Amino acid sequence: MKKTIYTIIAGMALLLAACDIETSNNGDLDGLWQLTAVDTLATGGHADMRTSNITWAVQGRLLEFKRGGDGFICLFTHEKGHLLTGDIRVIDRDNEDPLVSDVHAVYVKDYPYPTLAELGINALPEDFKVITLTSSKMVLESSLLRLSFRKY
């Protein structure tokens, strides 16, 4: 009986030692966010975006921007009250996810593919100040826009 218990304990220890658990330090930032409003800082303009089907998804170090099923992916940093995007790529596995060089370019011809500007990104890289971040609401501000989100 003792031999069986020791064997089980040793097996569990080996199993736990073999697992490399990676966790995210993003806190409330992780998750799926729906863009609900865009405010233009220079003019005070406001656009209700609740029906736009634009989402941002955050997991680990990856940030994905989408309208419907099409979009972009990038690595990001989130520190000292800022969210900084970097190396944004078109989600196009067949073409090795090409790097984006123009926020206004359409990357898939003859198809209603969004531009980065339509998804709230107007610079490469884009530096957002995090105005609000809770478990259900996020407000980001760039040099041009204030983006408001709700968490799904």
VEXZA-11505 format. One record per residue (C-alpha): residue number from 1; residue in three letters; y, z, x. Coordinates in Angstrom, 3 decimals, padded with zeros to 6 digits. Example, Ala and Ser with C-alpha at 12.3 -4.5 7.8 and 13.67 -1.06 7.14 Angstrom:
REM VEXZA-11505
atom n: 1, res: ALA, Y: -004.500, Z: 007.800, X: 012.300
atom n: 2, res: SER, Y: -001.060, Z: 007.140, X: 013.670
REM end
This chain:
REM VEXZA-11505
atom n: 1, res: MET, Y: 000.000, Z: 000.000, X: 000.000
atom n: 2, res: LYS, Y: 002.400, Z: 000.927, X: 002.810
atom n: 3, res: LYS, Y: 001.624, Z: -002.362, X: 004.577
atom n: 4, res: THR, Y: 002.505, Z: -004.314, X: 001.404
atom n: 5, res: ILE, Y: 005.817, Z: -002.493, X: 000.979
atom n: 6, res: TYR, Y: 006.735, Z: -003.060, X: 004.645
atom n: 7, res: THR, Y: 005.810, Z: -006.741, X: 004.300
atom n: 8, res: ILE, Y: 008.027, Z: -007.096, X: 001.225
atom n: 9, res: ILE, Y: 010.945, Z: -005.313, X: 002.919
atom n: 10, res: ALA, Y: 010.574, Z: -007.437, X: 006.064
atom n: 11, res: GLY, Y: 010.419, Z: -010.613, X: 003.957
atom n: 12, res: MET, Y: 013.542, Z: -009.661, X: 002.035
atom n: 13, res: ALA, Y: 015.382, Z: -008.849, X: 005.282
atom n: 14, res: LEU, Y: 014.454, Z: -012.255, X: 006.732
atom n: 15, res: LEU, Y: 015.501, Z: -013.989, X: 003.535
atom n: 16, res: LEU, Y: 018.896, Z: -012.251, X: 003.494
atom n: 17, res: ALA, Y: 019.436, Z: -012.930, X: 007.194
atom n: 18, res: ALA, Y: 018.739, Z: -016.650, X: 006.640
atom n: 19, res: CYS, Y: 021.352, Z: -016.960, X: 003.897
atom n: 20, res: ASP, Y: 024.853, Z: -017.898, X: 004.955
atom n: 21, res: ILE, Y: 027.040, Z: -016.765, X: 002.097
atom n: 22, res: GLU, Y: 030.464, Z: -018.369, X: 002.066
atom n: 23, res: THR, Y: 033.088, Z: -016.870, X: -000.178
atom n: 24, res: SER, Y: 036.564, Z: -017.975, X: -001.113
atom n: 25, res: ASN, Y: 039.654, Z: -015.885, X: -000.522
atom n: 26, res: ASN, Y: 041.651, Z: -017.851, X: -003.095
atom n: 27, res: GLY, Y: 041.624, Z: -015.128, X: -005.748
atom n: 28, res: ASP, Y: 043.134, Z: -016.356, X: -009.023
atom n: 29, res: LEU, Y: 043.754, Z: -019.827, X: -007.554
atom n: 30, res: ASP, Y: 040.087, Z: -020.852, X: -007.780
atom n: 31, res: GLY, Y: 039.155, Z: -022.682, X: -010.959
atom n: 32, res: LEU, Y: 040.089, Z: -025.591, X: -013.206
atom n: 33, res: TRP, Y: 043.780, Z: -025.898, X: -014.109
atom n: 34, res: GLN, Y: 045.313, Z: -028.077, X: -016.836
atom n: 35, res: LEU, Y: 048.843, Z: -029.382, X: -016.230
atom n: 36, res: THR, Y: 050.868, Z: -028.284, X: -019.261
atom n: 37, res: ALA, Y: 054.486, Z: -029.063, X: -018.279
atom n: 38, res: VAL, Y: 056.581, Z: -030.778, X: -015.624
atom n: 39, res: ASP, Y: 060.232, Z: -029.884, X: -015.053
atom n: 40, res: THR, Y: 062.477, Z: -032.095, X: -012.922
atom n: 41, res: LEU, Y: 064.577, Z: -029.761, X: -010.788
atom n: 42, res: ALA, Y: 067.474, Z: -032.158, X: -010.114
atom n: 43, res: THR, Y: 068.137, Z: -033.108, X: -013.746
atom n: 44, res: GLY, Y: 066.655, Z: -030.232, X: -015.736
atom n: 45, res: GLY, Y: 064.334, Z: -032.658, X: -017.505
atom n: 46, res: HIS, Y: 061.177, Z: -031.317, X: -019.158
atom n: 47, res: ALA, Y: 057.936, Z: -033.082, X: -020.077
atom n: 48, res: ASP, Y: 055.153, Z: -031.570, X: -022.173
atom n: 49, res: MET, Y: 051.937, Z: -032.591, X: -020.403
atom n: 50, res: ARG, Y: 049.329, Z: -030.831, X: -022.544
atom n: 51, res: THR, Y: 047.865, Z: -034.116, X: -023.812
atom n: 52, res: SER, Y: 047.995, Z: -035.894, X: -020.420
atom n: 53, res: ASN, Y: 044.447, Z: -034.904, X: -019.431
atom n: 54, res: ILE, Y: 045.670, Z: -034.049, X: -015.898
atom n: 55, res: THR, Y: 043.721, Z: -031.318, X: -014.151
atom n: 56, res: TRP, Y: 043.696, Z: -029.709, X: -010.748
atom n: 57, res: ALA, Y: 040.467, Z: -028.071, X: -009.614
atom n: 58, res: VAL, Y: 040.374, Z: -025.543, X: -006.773
atom n: 59, res: GLN, Y: 037.251, Z: -024.331, X: -005.024
atom n: 60, res: GLY, Y: 037.037, Z: -022.983, X: -001.509
atom n: 61, res: ARG, Y: 039.319, Z: -025.175, X: 000.623
atom n: 62, res: LEU, Y: 039.140, Z: -028.220, X: -001.684
atom n: 63, res: LEU, Y: 041.758, Z: -029.276, X: -004.228
atom n: 64, res: GLU, Y: 041.050, Z: -032.096, X: -006.647
atom n: 65, res: PHE, Y: 043.731, Z: -033.829, X: -008.748
atom n: 66, res: LYS, Y: 042.518, Z: -035.879, X: -011.719
atom n: 67, res: ARG, Y: 043.545, Z: -037.638, X: -014.897
atom n: 68, res: GLY, Y: 040.375, Z: -037.997, X: -016.885
atom n: 69, res: GLY, Y: 037.589, Z: -038.948, X: -014.507
atom n: 70, res: ASP, Y: 039.621, Z: -040.555, X: -011.724
atom n: 71, res: GLY, Y: 041.592, Z: -038.888, X: -008.997
atom n: 72, res: PHE, Y: 042.039, Z: -037.538, X: -005.519
atom n: 73, res: ILE, Y: 040.715, Z: -034.765, X: -003.325
atom n: 74, res: CYS, Y: 042.169, Z: -032.931, X: -000.333
atom n: 75, res: LEU, Y: 041.941, Z: -029.887, X: 001.851
atom n: 76, res: PHE, Y: 044.677, Z: -027.322, X: 001.305
atom n: 77, res: THR, Y: 046.014, Z: -024.051, X: 002.595
atom n: 78, res: HIS, Y: 047.257, Z: -021.219, X: 000.408
atom n: 79, res: GLU, Y: 049.182, Z: -018.554, X: 002.276
atom n: 80, res: LYS, Y: 052.484, Z: -016.688, X: 002.269
atom n: 81, res: GLY, Y: 053.339, Z: -017.859, X: -001.240
atom n: 82, res: HIS, Y: 052.815, Z: -021.557, X: -000.500
atom n: 83, res: LEU, Y: 050.194, Z: -024.148, X: -001.368
atom n: 84, res: LEU, Y: 050.171, Z: -026.977, X: 001.176
atom n: 85, res: THR, Y: 048.175, Z: -030.160, X: 000.583
atom n: 86, res: GLY, Y: 046.803, Z: -032.196, X: 003.467
atom n: 87, res: ASP, Y: 044.872, Z: -035.426, X: 004.031
atom n: 88, res: ILE, Y: 044.680, Z: -036.501, X: 000.401
atom n: 89, res: ARG, Y: 041.915, Z: -038.997, X: -000.292
atom n: 90, res: VAL, Y: 041.039, Z: -041.256, X: -003.215
atom n: 91, res: ILE, Y: 037.750, Z: -040.196, X: -004.804
atom n: 92, res: ASP, Y: 035.856, Z: -043.420, X: -004.134
atom n: 93, res: ARG, Y: 032.471, Z: -042.629, X: -002.593
atom n: 94, res: ASP, Y: 031.563, Z: -046.339, X: -002.292
atom n: 95, res: ASN, Y: 034.535, Z: -046.866, X: 000.061
atom n: 96, res: GLU, Y: 034.232, Z: -043.575, X: 001.983
atom n: 97, res: ASP, Y: 037.100, Z: -041.834, X: 000.118
atom n: 98, res: PRO, Y: 040.065, Z: -043.696, X: 001.675
atom n: 99, res: LEU, Y: 043.042, Z: -041.701, X: 002.958
atom n: 100, res: VAL, Y: 046.190, Z: -041.926, X: 000.823
atom n: 101, res: SER, Y: 049.337, Z: -043.163, X: 002.559
atom n: 102, res: ASP, Y: 051.660, Z: -043.738, X: -000.441
atom n: 103, res: VAL, Y: 052.082, Z: -041.386, X: -003.419
atom n: 104, res: HIS, Y: 053.148, Z: -044.292, X: -005.649
atom n: 105, res: ALA, Y: 050.350, Z: -046.731, X: -004.777
atom n: 106, res: VAL, Y: 047.607, Z: -047.694, X: -007.208
atom n: 107, res: TYR, Y: 044.361, Z: -047.490, X: -005.259
atom n: 108, res: VAL, Y: 041.998, Z: -049.159, X: -007.695
atom n: 109, res: LYS, Y: 043.240, Z: -052.571, X: -008.843
atom n: 110, res: ASP, Y: 042.841, Z: -053.754, X: -012.449
atom n: 111, res: TYR, Y: 042.004, Z: -050.238, X: -013.617
atom n: 112, res: PRO, Y: 044.194, Z: -047.499, X: -015.119
atom n: 113, res: TYR, Y: 043.889, Z: -045.299, X: -012.036
atom n: 114, res: PRO, Y: 046.577, Z: -042.620, X: -011.629
atom n: 115, res: THR, Y: 048.966, Z: -042.472, X: -008.704
atom n: 116, res: LEU, Y: 049.536, Z: -039.199, X: -006.891
atom n: 117, res: ALA, Y: 053.104, Z: -039.120, X: -008.226
atom n: 118, res: GLU, Y: 051.723, Z: -039.201, X: -011.784
atom n: 119, res: LEU, Y: 049.643, Z: -036.131, X: -010.929
atom n: 120, res: GLY, Y: 052.600, Z: -034.134, X: -009.550
atom n: 121, res: ILE, Y: 052.351, Z: -034.967, X: -005.836
atom n: 122, res: ASN, Y: 055.496, Z: -036.642, X: -004.476
atom n: 123, res: ALA, Y: 055.167, Z: -036.131, X: -000.711
atom n: 124, res: LEU, Y: 052.491, Z: -036.321, X: 001.966
atom n: 125, res: PRO, Y: 051.866, Z: -033.523, X: 002.686
atom n: 126, res: GLU, Y: 053.285, Z: -031.690, X: -000.335
atom n: 127, res: ASP, Y: 054.420, Z: -028.082, X: 000.069
atom n: 128, res: PHE, Y: 054.494, Z: -026.100, X: -003.172
atom n: 129, res: LYS, Y: 056.033, Z: -022.679, X: -003.522
atom n: 130, res: VAL, Y: 053.781, Z: -020.542, X: -005.711
atom n: 131, res: ILE, Y: 056.126, Z: -019.148, X: -008.390
atom n: 132, res: THR, Y: 053.459, Z: -017.639, X: -010.653
atom n: 133, res: LEU, Y: 049.719, Z: -017.191, X: -010.133
atom n: 134, res: THR, Y: 047.630, Z: -015.107, X: -012.518
atom n: 135, res: SER, Y: 044.109, Z: -015.447, X: -013.860
atom n: 136, res: SER, Y: 045.422, Z: -017.709, X: -016.654
atom n: 137, res: LYS, Y: 048.746, Z: -019.220, X: -015.546
atom n: 138, res: MET, Y: 050.086, Z: -020.993, X: -012.468
atom n: 139, res: VAL, Y: 053.565, Z: -022.361, X: -011.744
atom n: 140, res: LEU, Y: 054.158, Z: -024.392, X: -008.578
atom n: 141, res: GLU, Y: 057.472, Z: -025.723, X: -007.337
atom n: 142, res: SER, Y: 058.021, Z: -028.594, X: -004.892
atom n: 143, res: SER, Y: 061.353, Z: -029.960, X: -003.711
atom n: 144, res: LEU, Y: 061.448, Z: -032.205, X: -006.827
atom n: 145, res: LEU, Y: 059.313, Z: -030.677, X: -009.574
atom n: 146, res: ARG, Y: 058.141, Z: -027.472, X: -011.202
atom n: 147, res: LEU, Y: 054.545, Z: -027.811, X: -012.421
atom n: 148, res: SER, Y: 053.112, Z: -025.417, X: -015.008
atom n: 149, res: PHE, Y: 049.370, Z: -025.004, X: -015.509
atom n: 150, res: ARG, Y: 046.971, Z: -023.049, X: -017.659
atom n: 151, res: LYS, Y: 043.468, Z: -022.149, X: -016.514
atom n: 152, res: TYR, Y: 040.534, Z: -023.518, X: -018.502
REM end
